[in-house]
Amino acid sequence: MHFYQSSSDEVLRRLGSSSSGLSAAEVQRRQKRYGLNIIKVQSEPLWRIILEPFLDIFMLVLLIAAIISLWHGEAIDAIIIFVIAAISAVIFYIQRFSTDRVLRSLSRHDAQKVDVHRVNRTTRVDASQLVPGDVVSLAEGEKVPADIRLIRSTNLRVDEAQLTGESLPISKQTDALTGTKEMYEQTNMLFQGSFVVSGTSTGVVVATGNQTEFGNLAMLSKRESTQSPVQRKIDTLITRVIAAVSAIALVAFGLSLLRGMDVLESLRFVMALAVSAVPESLPIAISVVLVLGMRRMAAKKALVHQMRAIETIGVITTIATDKTGTLTKNKLTVQQTWTPDEATENIDRIIGLAVNRAHAKSHDPLDIALNEYARKQSASPRHAPVRDLPFSQAHAMSATIWHHGRQFRLYVKGAPEAILAACRVSARTKKRAQQMLDEMTARGYRVIGLAMGELDEAIAGFDQLGKQRLTFAGFVAVADVLRPEAPRAIRAALKAGVSVRMITGDHFETAYQIGRELGMVEDRDEVFDCRNMAKLSDDQLDAIVTKTKVFSRVIPEQKYRLLTILKKHHITAMTGDGVNDVPALTNAHVGVAMGSGSHIAKDAGDIILLNDNFKTIIDAMREGRTIIANIRRMLFYLLSTNTGELITMLGALLIGIKTPLEPVQILWVNLVTDTSMVIPLGLEPGEKQAMNRSPENPDAPILSHQMIWRMVIVAGTMSAIALAVYIFFEQRQGHAYAQTMAFIALVVSQWANAFNARSDDESLLKRLKVMNKSFYAGMSLSIVLQILVFFGPLGEILHIAHVALSDMIVISLISFIIPIVISEWHKYVARKR
């Protein structure tokens, strides 16, 4: 049996405790057995953190390139590659350290003290020292330190929003419950992470640390290291490239032997061929682009916890969002008031007088909301009441008593049905009040009834009212406040082709009204009550999830199941701030946690919104889409240039000429020229229409067929130019001169290709209007480095021969203009289609 199904006496017996508490010796024994009352989330081992940046195909590419260089005797080239790998890893470590540092600063909090009964003595101890069987007392405003079965309670109400998502306080009692109950229905239990809104209680600790409901959810925050969908696509593409290059290298080795080359020369040629196809600069380029994107997001109050998540958020197709604290402020405010026609007193003044402890700080969100409303209406009393009557579960109301001349006046607030039943009202007024109550509740409001009465003396409780009837004063409707930016952010997401689904623990009607106010739903058919979820198979639920935009009465385990189904059809982002959101945060492709949320939720999130602003998710989406587009530009540029080099080397073999490029020249182009241009391409400003397009199909390749065809055409053009230049000059000036001219042609055509890569479909002239300072800085750096090669000491290392300046200028112009013309023609044809 569960603890909530047993009486308090039976629970004490099962735990080996009593109402007077445990002895000091027994506490020590249990602390050794159960450990401290601390949530421990399993962290990644140090060895995995160290190896993580090396566990992908990019590092494998660099390793292969380094081995080829060492095999060829090019130690300097191998050292350069190892340095690049080390830089990429250092970038990863710095990013992780800086993020963890911010998280630690966000999670700092003071140790909690709690009153514990131990052998008839009440002592105040640190909450971490609690053990199962301890008897603790809690009062208004205190945080619940462990899972507790109530023994005694007085007018106890508890805020469980962090666990259940329910923004309204839950009334608690001590009687045993029958049947199976969900967490939010266990009214005789207190759960770690919630806090007492009003009343007092004494209970016995039944679970501590990771054994609590809070701890069970925290354990779900352990996340397996997974690649982003974009990273998987890139890895798939690079894997295919490597497979193709390997096959081509074997064929080339055989052909070279048939052409009469000796084995050593054939191996040298095949190594040059392999080096030409390896995109050595890609890993560090993507790392740099992601880090700079992360910094831009941090400036917009979005802390990227998992760096790859900034790629994934650019391709998400649905956002599943918690309501409390995410779309709403988790703060009740007065939305509407109503008074009957015969009312004689201003309802604003009645609201101010009916608030419990209006003169002091209240922990009840309802009292806070009413008090703030009264203060804004200048109806808040300056003095304190004679007496407060705290909320009575039996009467479903609370009250304040004030001096009224020689008599006293009672101002009451409570459940509208209970208030109407306690008042003298005509049949006409009662009918009109019921109509207004139905209208308010239909709009998702929580309705509070107000009444007042005359007293001869200040009573101590509602039982002393006797049969005295009160005067009905009206209704006040309250609701959780929407974040003002939330509706706009949702509209922006929908415009970008990203669906939004609200997942909340609220009642059906409340969830529907909030969903309608946010523009997410139009009728109740788009809202699903998750209390019916257990009866449904995954296939049945799949059909419901597809058409549903708002889910009500959701418990944590159900969020996990909903997200699992959503992931079958979507790239999902889940937002949340409470412990109840942890399973779904870890299950989503991108978990987006709120900065003000629980420590566990922030640990589980990939991206943390430091300002809790839902709009920041849209900013992150825009940044992510820009990064995806830029990664695509980088891939197009690198693969087209590398393919051009590959075709050049293979073409030379097929037509029976000497190698037009030395391996060290190809490595120079790949590591220096490519790197100086590929990173600036990754920093291109986002397109204006980026958020007006639907996200790509999750299964779509990273490069479209159109881009692959353009890549092949451009690569063929560059190789044709290089081969033609080599053949032309080899016949007139010899092999060394021709090699140098082919090298010039290849470098300049790659500069032209960098201009082509700035846009997928826009013309070059139109894209030149978009300023990218880093692009021109990278181009300038590349030109300076090439000048050093031709006119400095690097020329000898790269086998550069002395060539005529006029030949350099003519070949450079041809190599720059032709690739641009070919690419612009292809873009024009694509736009026409």
Beta strands, then each sheet from edge to edge (+ up, - down):
strand 1: 113-118
strand 2: 121-126
strand 3: 135-138
strand 4: 147-159
strand 5: 170-171
strand 6: 189-190
strand 7: 195-207
strand 8: 302-304
strand 9: 318-322
strand 10: 328-338
strand 11: 387-392
strand 12: 397-404
strand 13: 407-414
strand 14: 423-424
strand 15: 446-455
strand 16: 470-482
strand 17: 499-503
strand 18: 527-529
strand 19: 550-552
strand 20: 572-576
strand 21: 590-594
strand 22: 607-609
sheet 1: 2+ 1- 3+ 7- 4+ 5-
sheet 2: 2+ 1- 3+ 7- 4+ 6-
sheet 3: 8+ 22- 21- 20- 9- 17- 19- 18-
sheet 4: 10+ 16- 14-
sheet 5: 10+ 16- 15+ 13- 12+ 11-
end
